[in-house]
Amino acid sequence: MIPFTCFTSTLHVMNERGLMASWNADFFPLPGGAIFDHQKQQLAAVSRFPGQLDVFVIGFDNRVWTTFWNENTGWNADFFPLPGGAVFDHEKQQLAAVSRFPGQLDVFVIGFDNRVWTTFWNENTGWNADFFPLPGGAVFDHEKQQLAAVSRFPGQLDVFVIGFDNRVWTTFWNENTGWNADFFPLPGGAVFDHEKQQLAAVSRFPGQLDVFVIGFDNRVWTTFWNENTGWNADFFPLPGGAVFDHEKQQLAAVSRFPGQLDVFVIGFDNRVWTTFWNENTGWNADFFPLPGGAVFDHEKQQLAAVSRFPGQLDVFVIGFDNRVWTTFWNENTGWNADFFPLPGGAVFDHEKQQLAAVSRFPGQLDVFVIGFDNRVWTTFWNENTGWNADFFPLPGGAVFDHQKQQLAAVSRFPGQLDVLVIGLDNRVWTTFWNESLEPMPRLSITLRAITVSGEGRFIEVSGLGFTPGKNVKLGYDIFSGGGPTTHQLGEDAFTSDSEGRFARRIRVNLTEISGAQVQATDEASNAAVTASL
């Protein structure tokens, strides 16, 4: 038999300051017993300042629940329902949460009555007594539409939605006047498919709002608000004749500096198309396909676009081959010659999963996705080392539903990443990377089937990289036969030597060996490694 060596997926990297950093040993459920519908709900996570994380979700009871992490107290003891008795459709609606300054949180949702409801938290008064409907009688389709909420400066909130009449409606809150008297349709007669399309709203500086949507004619339409002129007279199609699938595609819009807008979408030809607006030249003459021949599934995939500094754009998508592909634009070189797959052989479900891409500082990109094995996988790019050699699963054995759940990834300061997801047990799970976290050991074990004269047959397990002088636990399954199989199961516990090594023999009681699986757990760090014969 050829021995098989397996390393843990724990990643130890030098951060931007040359310090060791690490992922936590595993995902862990947030404190408390609250559970939520992992088949219908996605989490909304907001960091309103570096020392705070707030998480929101609609419960099985249709109330809005939240919990929080604070740098002084850690995670709250459990999720709790927001004050009041308001309930919302947890099977159809997702929450929109916005922090417009560090001391304020606003949450929006379309109610069973199809009105838009909101509540807020303020550092001086805490949570409002209950959700309340926004002023006016406007109603929207809570089964098809999701809200787009934008804060363009601390004293302003703008909310957008496509109405039953297929026009785009909006309302706003201002610190001087409070909520507007009612939602109102944006100027003009343009209409859009409220059953298929969601709005993309971007504020590229405090005095500007831009709204994008794919029209019934499959062209991309936009309108804008400017503090000097107010709302434009109507939506208008972006220049050129390019058309896109309004029933399947949603737009990705990015502002990488106040004078620039970039819009991305996958075309009917499955190529990625883009156009841009620049304060000096206005809108480009038409959408154009990104360089190269790469194609992607426009019926299943949506693009993730990230600007990590004003002179850079990165676009990510899962390909037909289930690998993650990317391309980039740089102010010095323009667009890369083509999309290219990220290094390594990892594959993910392009029909069910969407990518979460985060830039926590200008020289770093992190990409997350749930794998076919239901573990959370990640890879990264760093300006010093380029792309990592492959995706790798986050440490630990936690698994999540890749067919129903999407990840929420948040960077609340450059040295921290938090990833959140609803588990198969319907609890909310999280893990984190921190630049100063003590690195976990890099474990490895080797298995070898041996025969010792006069003593019998053994599986010899050799280990490296464990915490020196600390407890190690082995769990093993030795089996024989290919029809039914006979199993020899067991556990062993011992202490590693002063260099974090060990050699252990497991006596084989079976008449023959078809294979074996062994897991070694470093109990000091809770890291584990598995190997097979």
Residue pairs with C-beta under 8 A, 6 or more apart in sequence:
1 448
1 449
1 533
3 446
3 447
3 448
3 533
4 446
4 447
4 531
4 532
4 533
5 444
5 445
5 446
5 531
6 444
6 445
6 529
6 530
6 531
6 532
7 442
7 443
7 444
7 529
8 395
8 440
8 442
8 443
8 444
8 527
8 528
8 529
9 392
9 393
9 394
9 395
10 22
10 23
10 25
10 395
10 439
10 440
10 441
10 442
10 443
10 527
11 22
11 23
11 388
11 392
12 20
12 21
12 22
12 439
12 440
12 442
13 20
13 21
13 380
13 382
14 20
14 21
15 21
15 415
15 435
16 361
16 363
16 364
16 382
16 384
16 414
17 435
19 435
19 436
20 439
21 415
21 433
21 434
21 435
21 436
21 437
21 439
22 433
22 434
22 437
22 438
22 439
22 440
23 394
23 395
23 431
23 432
23 433
23 437
23 440
24 395
24 431
24 432
24 433
24 434
24 437
25 395
25 396
25 440
25 525
25 526
25 527
26 394
26 395
26 396
26 397
26 398
26 431
26 526
27 376
27 394
27 396
27 398
27 419
27 421
27 429
27 430
27 431
28 398
28 429
28 430
28 431
29 423
29 425
29 427
29 428
29 429
30 55
30 67
30 75
30 78
30 79
30 427
30 428
30 429
30 430
31 67
31 75
31 76
31 77
31 78
32 67
32 76
32 77
32 78
32 79
33 78
33 427
34 59
34 65
34 67
34 78
34 79
34 427
34 428
35 60
35 425
35 426
35 427
36 57
36 58
36 59
36 60
36 65
36 90
36 422
36 426
36 427
36 428
37 60
37 90
37 91
37 422
37 426
38 400
38 401
38 404
38 405
38 422
38 423
38 424
38 426
39 401
39 404
40 90
40 91
40 92
40 404
41 57
41 58
41 90
41 94
41 422
42 57
42 94
42 405
42 406
42 408
42 422
43 55
43 56
43 57
43 408
43 420
43 421
43 422
43 428
44 55
44 56
44 57
44 94
44 95
44 96
44 97
44 107
44 408
45 53
45 54
45 55
45 56
45 97
45 408
45 410
45 418
45 420
46 53
46 54
46 56
46 97
46 98
46 99
46 105
46 410
47 53
47 54
47 99
47 410
47 411
47 412
48 54
48 99
48 101
48 102
48 103
48 104
48 105
49 102
49 412
50 71
50 412
50 413
50 416
51 70
51 71
51 72
51 412
52 68
52 69
52 70
52 71
52 102
52 412
53 68
53 69
53 410
53 412
53 418
54 66
54 67
54 68
54 97
54 99
54 105
55 66
55 67
55 68
55 79
55 408
55 420
55 428
56 64
56 65
56 66
56 95
56 97
56 107
57 64
57 65
57 66
57 79
57 95
57 422
57 428
58 64
58 65
58 88
58 89
58 90
58 93
58 94
58 95
58 109
59 65
59 79
59 81
59 90
60 90
61 81
61 87
62 87
62 88
62 89
62 90
63 81
63 82
63 85
63 86
63 87
63 88
64 81
64 82
64 86
64 88
64 95
64 107
64 109
64 119
64 131
65 79
65 80
65 81
65 82
66 79
66 80
66 82
67 75
67 76
67 78
67 79
67 80
67 428
68 75
68 76
69 75
69 76
79 428
82 107
82 119
82 127
82 130
82 131
83 119
83 127
83 128
83 129
83 130
84 119
84 128
84 129
84 130
84 131
85 130
86 111
86 117
86 119
86 130
86 131
87 112
88 109
88 110
88 111
88 112
88 117
88 142
89 112
89 142
89 143
92 142
92 143
92 144
93 109
93 110
93 142
93 146
94 109
94 146
95 107
95 108
95 109
96 107
96 108
96 109
96 146
96 147
96 148
96 149
96 159
97 105
97 106
97 107
97 108
97 149
98 105
98 106
98 107
98 108
98 149
98 150
98 151
98 157
99 105
99 106
99 151
100 106
100 151
100 153
100 154
100 155
100 156
100 157
101 154
102 123
103 122
103 123
103 124
104 120
104 121
104 122
104 123
104 154
105 120
105 121
106 118
106 119
106 120
106 149
106 151
106 157
107 118
107 119
107 120
107 131
108 116
108 117
108 118
108 147
108 149
108 159
109 116
109 117
109 118
109 131
109 147
110 116
110 117
110 140
110 141
110 142
110 145
110 146
110 147
110 161
111 117
111 131
111 133
111 142
112 142
113 133
113 139
114 139
114 140
114 141
114 142
115 133
115 134
115 137
115 138
115 139
115 140
116 133
116 134
116 138
116 140
116 147
116 159
116 161
116 171
116 183
117 131
117 132
117 133
117 134
118 131
118 132
118 134
119 127
119 128
119 130
119 131
119 132
120 127
120 128
121 127
121 128
134 159
134 171
134 179
134 182
134 183
135 171
135 179
135 180
135 181
135 182
136 171
136 180
136 181
136 182
136 183
137 182
138 163
138 169
138 171
138 182
138 183
138 184
139 164
140 161
140 162
140 163
140 164
140 169
140 194
141 164
141 194
141 195
144 194
144 195
144 196
145 161
145 162
145 194
145 198
146 161
146 198
147 159
147 160
147 161
148 159
148 160
148 161
148 198
148 199
148 200
148 201
148 211
149 157
149 158
149 159
149 160
150 157
150 158
150 159
150 160
150 201
150 202
150 203
150 209
151 157
151 158
151 203
152 158
152 203
152 205
152 206
152 207
152 208
152 209
153 206
154 175
155 174
155 175
155 176
156 172
156 173
156 174
156 175
156 206
157 172
157 173
158 170
158 171
158 172
158 201
158 203
158 209
159 170
159 171
159 172
159 183
160 168
160 169
160 170
160 199
160 201
160 211
161 168
161 169
161 170
161 183
161 199
162 168
162 169
162 192
162 193
162 194
162 197
162 198
162 199
162 213
163 169
163 183
163 185
163 194
164 194
165 185
165 191
166 191
166 192
166 193
166 194
167 185
167 186
167 189
167 190
167 191
167 192
168 185
168 186
168 190
168 192
168 199
168 211
168 213
168 223
168 235
169 183
169 184
169 185
169 186
170 183
170 184
170 186
171 179
171 180
171 182
171 183
171 184
172 179
172 180
173 179
173 180
186 211
186 223
186 231
186 234
186 235
187 223
187 231
187 232
187 233
187 234
188 223
188 232
188 233
188 234
188 235
189 234
190 215
190 221
190 223
190 234
190 235
190 236
191 216
192 213
192 214
192 215
192 216
192 221
192 246
193 216
193 246
193 247
196 246
196 247
196 248
197 213
197 214
197 246
197 250
198 213
198 250
199 211
199 212
199 213
200 211
200 212
200 213
200 250
200 251
200 252
200 253
200 263
201 209
201 210
201 211
201 212
202 209
202 210
202 211
202 212
202 253
202 254
202 255
202 261
203 209
203 210
203 255
204 210
204 255
204 257
204 258
204 259
204 260
204 261
205 258
206 227
207 226
207 227
207 228
208 224
208 225
208 226
208 227
208 258
209 224
209 225
210 222
210 223
210 224
210 253
210 255
210 261
211 222
211 223
211 224
211 235
212 220
212 221
212 222
212 251
212 253
212 263
213 220
213 221
213 222
213 235
213 251
214 220
214 221
214 244
214 245
214 246
214 249
214 250
214 251
214 265
215 221
215 237
215 246
216 246
217 237
217 243
218 243
218 244
218 245
218 246
219 237
219 238
219 241
219 242
219 243
219 244
220 237
220 238
220 242
220 244
220 251
220 263
220 265
220 275
220 287
221 235
221 236
221 237
221 238
222 235
222 236
222 238
223 231
223 232
223 234
223 235
223 236
224 231
224 232
225 231
225 232
238 263
238 275
238 283
238 286
238 287
239 275
239 283
239 284
239 285
239 286
240 275
240 284
240 285
240 286
240 287
241 286
242 267
242 273
242 275
242 286
242 287
243 268
244 265
244 266
244 267
244 268
244 273
244 298
245 268
245 298
245 299
248 298
248 299
248 300
249 265
249 266
249 298
249 302
250 265
250 302
251 263
251 264
251 265
252 263
252 264
252 265
252 302
252 303
252 304
252 305
252 315
253 261
253 262
253 263
253 264
254 261
254 262
254 263
254 264
254 305
254 306
254 307
254 313
255 261
255 262
255 307
256 262
256 307
256 309
256 310
256 311
256 312
256 313
257 310
258 279
259 278
259 279
259 280
260 276
260 277
260 278
260 279
260 310
261 276
261 277
262 274
262 275
262 276
262 305
262 307
262 313
263 274
263 275
263 276
263 287
264 272
264 273
264 274
264 303
264 305
264 315
265 272
265 273
265 274
265 287
265 303
266 272
266 273
266 296
266 297
266 298
266 301
266 302
266 303
266 317
267 273
267 287
267 289
267 298
268 298
269 289
269 295
270 295
270 296
270 297
270 298
271 289
271 290
271 293
271 294
271 295
271 296
272 289
272 290
272 294
272 296
272 303
272 315
272 317
272 327
272 339
273 287
273 288
273 289
273 290
274 287
274 288
274 290
275 283
275 284
275 286
275 287
275 288
276 283
276 284
277 283
277 284
290 315
290 327
290 335
290 338
290 339
291 327
291 335
291 336
291 337
291 338
292 327
292 336
292 337
292 338
292 339
293 338
294 319
294 325
294 327
294 338
294 339
295 320
296 317
296 318
296 319
296 320
296 325
296 350
297 320
297 350
297 351
300 350
300 351
300 352
301 317
301 318
301 350
301 354
302 317
302 354
303 315
303 316
303 317
304 315
304 316
304 317
304 354
304 355
304 356
304 357
304 367
305 313
305 314
305 315
305 316
306 313
306 314
306 315
306 316
306 357
306 358
306 359
306 365
307 313
307 314
307 359
308 314
308 359
308 361
308 362
308 363
308 364
308 365
309 362
310 331
311 330
311 331
311 332
312 328
312 329
312 330
312 331
312 362
313 328
313 329
314 326
314 327
314 328
314 357
314 359
314 365
315 326
315 327
315 328
315 339
316 324
316 325
316 326
316 355
316 357
316 367
317 324
317 325
317 326
317 339
317 355
318 324
318 325
318 348
318 349
318 350
318 353
318 354
318 355
318 369
319 325
319 339
319 341
319 350
320 350
321 341
321 347
322 347
322 348
322 349
322 350
323 341
323 342
323 345
323 346
323 347
323 348
324 341
324 342
324 346
324 348
324 355
324 367
324 369
324 379
324 391
325 339
325 340
325 341
325 342
326 339
326 340
326 342
327 335
327 336
327 338
327 339
327 340
328 335
328 336
329 335
329 336
342 367
342 379
342 387
342 390
342 391
343 379
343 387
343 388
343 389
343 390
344 379
344 388
344 389
344 390
344 391
345 390
346 371
346 377
346 379
346 390
346 391
347 372
348 369
348 370
348 371
348 372
348 377
348 402
349 372
349 402
349 403
352 402
352 403
352 404
353 369
353 370
353 402
353 406
354 369
354 406
355 367
355 368
355 369
356 367
356 368
356 369
356 406
356 407
356 408
356 409
356 419
357 365
357 366
357 367
357 368
357 409
358 365
358 366
358 367
358 368
358 409
358 410
358 411
358 417
359 365
359 366
359 411
360 366
360 411
360 413
360 414
360 415
360 416
360 417
361 414
362 383
363 382
363 383
363 384
364 380
364 381
364 382
364 383
364 414
365 380
365 381
366 378
366 379
366 380
366 409
366 411
366 417
367 378
367 379
367 380
367 391
368 376
368 377
368 378
368 407
368 409
368 419
369 376
369 377
369 378
369 391
369 407
370 376
370 377
370 400
370 401
370 402
370 405
370 406
370 407
370 421
371 377
371 391
371 393
371 402
372 402
373 393
373 399
374 399
374 400
374 401
374 402
374 424
375 393
375 394
375 397
375 398
375 399
375 400
376 393
376 394
376 398
376 400
376 407
376 419
376 421
376 431
377 391
377 392
377 393
377 394
378 391
378 392
378 394
379 387
379 388
379 390
379 391
379 392
380 387
380 388
381 387
381 388
394 419
394 431
395 431
395 440
395 527
396 431
396 526
396 528
397 528
398 423
398 429
398 431
399 424
400 421
400 422
400 423
400 424
400 429
401 424
405 421
405 422
406 421
407 419
407 420
407 421
408 419
408 420
408 421
409 417
409 418
409 419
409 420
410 417
410 418
410 419
410 420
411 417
411 418
412 418
414 435
415 434
415 435
415 436
416 432
416 433
416 434
416 435
417 432
417 433
418 430
418 431
418 432
419 430
419 431
419 432
420 428
420 429
420 430
421 428
421 429
421 430
422 428
422 429
423 429
440 522
440 525
440 527
441 465
441 466
441 467
441 500
441 522
441 525
441 527
442 465
443 463
443 464
443 465
443 466
443 520
443 522
443 527
443 528
443 529
444 463
444 464
444 465
444 529
445 461
445 462
445 463
445 464
445 518
445 520
445 529
445 530
445 531
446 461
446 462
446 463
446 531
447 459
447 460
447 461
447 516
447 518
447 531
447 532
447 533
448 459
448 460
448 462
449 457
449 458
449 459
449 460
449 508
449 513
449 516
449 533
450 457
450 458
450 459
450 460
450 505
451 457
451 458
452 458
456 507
456 508
457 507
457 508
457 513
458 505
458 506
458 507
458 508
459 476
459 478
459 505
459 506
459 508
459 513
459 516
459 518
459 533
460 503
460 504
460 505
460 506
461 474
461 502
461 503
461 504
461 505
461 506
461 518
461 520
461 531
462 501
462 502
462 503
462 504
463 472
463 496
463 501
463 502
463 503
463 504
463 520
464 500
464 501
465 500
466 472
466 496
466 500
466 501
466 502
466 520
466 522
467 496
467 500
467 522
467 524
467 525
468 496
468 497
468 498
468 499
468 500
469 495
469 496
469 497
469 498
470 495
470 496
470 522
470 523
470 524
471 493
471 494
471 495
471 523
471 524
472 493
472 494
472 495
472 496
472 502
472 520
472 521
472 522
472 523
473 491
473 492
473 493
473 520
473 521
473 523
474 491
474 492
474 493
474 494
474 504
474 506
474 518
474 519
474 520
474 521
475 490
475 491
475 518
475 519
475 521
476 488
476 489
476 490
476 491
476 492
476 506
476 516
476 517
476 518
476 519
477 487
477 488
477 489
477 516
477 517
477 518
478 487
478 488
478 489
478 506
478 508
478 510
478 513
478 515
478 516
479 485
479 486
479 487
479 488
479 510
479 513
479 514
479 515
479 516
480 486
480 510
480 511
480 512
480 513
480 514
481 512
481 514
482 514
485 514
486 510
488 508
488 509
488 510
490 506
492 504
492 506
494 502
494 504
496 502
496 522
506 518
513 533
515 532
515 533
516 532
516 533
517 530
517 531
517 532
517 533
518 530
518 531
518 532
519 528
519 529
519 530
520 528
520 529
520 530
521 527
521 528
522 528
